[in-house]
Amino acid sequence: MRRSSSENLTATDTKRMRNESDKAQLYDRQLRLWQKTGQAALEGSRVCVLGSSALAAEALKNLVLPGIGELVVIDDARVNEQDIKTNFFVRPDDKGKPRAQCIVENLSELNPDVRGSAIVMAPTDVVTASSSEQENATILLDAASLVIACNQPESLVCKISQRCWTSGTPLIVANSAGFLARIRTSVAEHAVIESHVDTKPDLRLMCPFPALRSHVDSINLDTLDSTDLAHVPYIVLIIKALQKFASKHSGNADASGWEGYPSSLKWEEKSELRALIRQLATVKPDEENFEEATNSVMPQCVRYEIPTEIKVILEDPAASVDSNAAAVESQSNMQQINSKFWLLANALRRYVESDYAQGKLPLSGKIPDMKADTSGYIALQRIYKEKAEQDKNELIKHVADVLTASRLPADFISQEEIDIFAKNANLLRLVRTSSVHNEYANGPSDLDMLSMNELLSHYALFRASDAFFSKHVRYPGAPAPSTEQAARSSLTAEDLNKLVESDTSELVGMANELLAKWQPNNHENGGQKNTVSDELAAEFARSGHCELHNVASVCGGVIAQEAIKLITHQYVPGNNIFVFDGVQGRLLSAKV
């Protein structure tokens, strides 16, 4: 086993390392996406890649550029003519050299902050090596933040999947064959705090808190001139209209409107509320702030409820059980992230159940842009931020109680982590995928979804291709690897066509056998049997499982996108399979 590494930096390399100011300038655009916390997670990550094909190189390119901490490539393949044509990270004079070393050296030139190393070793040896090598492989895989397996046989993928599943390490499995590619993510449990999902702002219009009520009461619309009235924030206008609605329906026109204030509205009542908002305009009801108010009635004037995704988390048994200190402290970094999430979720559950919260989540403190004068907007923003700070301080008390019950130090969860959790309490997400090794052993769990999303034939062909390799030690349409290079070069177009034709027939049979196996009692859909077409199988076999650079480039971007989500614990990763069909220019997704 040989290892080529850029970890051992020379004095010149050290000078090339960027300081924080340079990084802020270089990474400015991505910092806007995942902030400093996400960038820190990237820079502290280690990505282990099995395989060094064009697909692997393109995925790594898109991870090196944003600045992952370390990459390790394991492969014993040597650069050949095909690589020179399809892999932009090998050069013509690299022919015959270890491909892993070549792509690591060339990728490292893209970003001097990334440490790169290549292990010239067959990926299959990682799980079958001798004891000394096994120890090294264990360090590489178990200490990785993420493992990516590119174009590896099913038998190896199953073993790697079992290992990653046990250690809690996210795994991405990717295959590319001609114009088709498959990407599969697998992680036992992945907690996302900063999901960045697009949801309506939490303004509490139907259950205004005391400070917001006082602020609304302090504004007398009747005393404002037309200019000032046109700059009243729409939040105030809606609450004022709700007060009038409550007074009208309580039968007491002089009432403040807080008694009988509605917690929800029916459809016809929302129409009435919109009319009341227009009546508040003493001059022109078409002013921008009044338009914002009437347009916000439908989405905002609804009963407050904790989002379903958050309810699932709070009701999960893991959010009710105190952790064991010894077990938590012995976990890997990725496992500790999930453990901290559940400790915080436990505290959040206690917070929601408390008399203080009365079944509500901590307020985020964010309000959207709106038509308002500067002083009015800032005053409203301050009220929401102060309420959010109060909610966070109450949550901190519950976090301290949970840490004490779990016999963990008070600083096990930092103040910054609590701040981020509190701000995103209504955006939490939890992803649990199925394991690759169980899928390969038992078949996909949801064939209907695969069929509905037009993925079934593609999926069956990739699985059949794996079975074909297990049987023949070669992929459909590809000459046997034992064939001498000279003999391979002498194959005529007719010879290759016969090989493709023969393999296509066998591939179709294997794919249809798999479909029948997965649906032993019901393999019919609308009276039509689920079968794989000869045309799609022929396209698959015609590729000979060779890669095309444009397909590798597109799919490398998808792999890197999902990898960054998994490493940073920001944005919600796909659950759990993507298929790229380059013939029709489609990226399809489903859950298996």
Salt bridges, closest charged atoms under 4 A:
GLU7 OE2 - ARG3 NH2 2.87
ASP13 OD1 - ARG16 NH1 3.52
ASP28 OD2 - ARG32 NH2 3.06
GLU43 OE1 - LYS23 NZ 3.51
GLU58 OE1 - LYS61 NZ 3.02
GLU58 OE2 - HIS549 NE2 2.90
GLU70 OE1 - ARG46 NE 3.21
GLU70 OE1 - ARG115 NH2 3.94
ASP75 OD2 - ARG99 NH2 3.17
GLU81 OE2 - LYS95 NZ 2.69
ASP83 OD1 - ARG99 NH1 2.89
ASP94 OD1 - LYS97 NZ 3.66
GLU109 OE1 - ARG91 NH2 3.78
ASP113 OD2 - ARG18 NH1 3.06
ASP142 OD1 - ARG163 NE 3.80
GLU189 OE2 - ARG432 NH2 2.65
ASP202 OD1 - ARG204 NE 2.93
GLU272 OE2 - LYS248 NZ 2.96
GLU272 OE2 - HIS249 NE2 3.05
GLU287 OE2 - LYS284 NZ 3.81
ASP316 OD2 - ARG432 NH1 2.84
ASP322 OD1 - ARG350 NH2 3.30
GLU353 OE1 - ARG349 NH1 3.28
GLU389 OE2 - LYS392 NZ 3.23
ASP391 OD1 - LYS387 NZ 3.15
GLU394 OE1 - LYS397 NZ 3.48
GLU417 OE2 - LYS340 NZ 3.20
ASP419 OD1 - LYS392 NZ 3.00
GLU439 OE1 - ARG184 NE 2.70
GLU454 OE1 - ARG586 NH1 2.60
ASP466 OD2 - ARG182 NH2 3.24
GLU494 OE2 - LYS498 NZ 3.61
ASP503 OD2 - ARG474 NH1 2.76
GLU506 OE2 - LYS471 NZ 3.10
GLU506 OE2 - HIS472 NE2 2.81
GLU539 OE1 - ARG542 NH2 3.03
GLU562 OE2 - LYS565 NZ 3.02
ASP581 OD2 - HIS458 NE2 3.14
ASP581 OD2 - ARG586 NH2 3.93
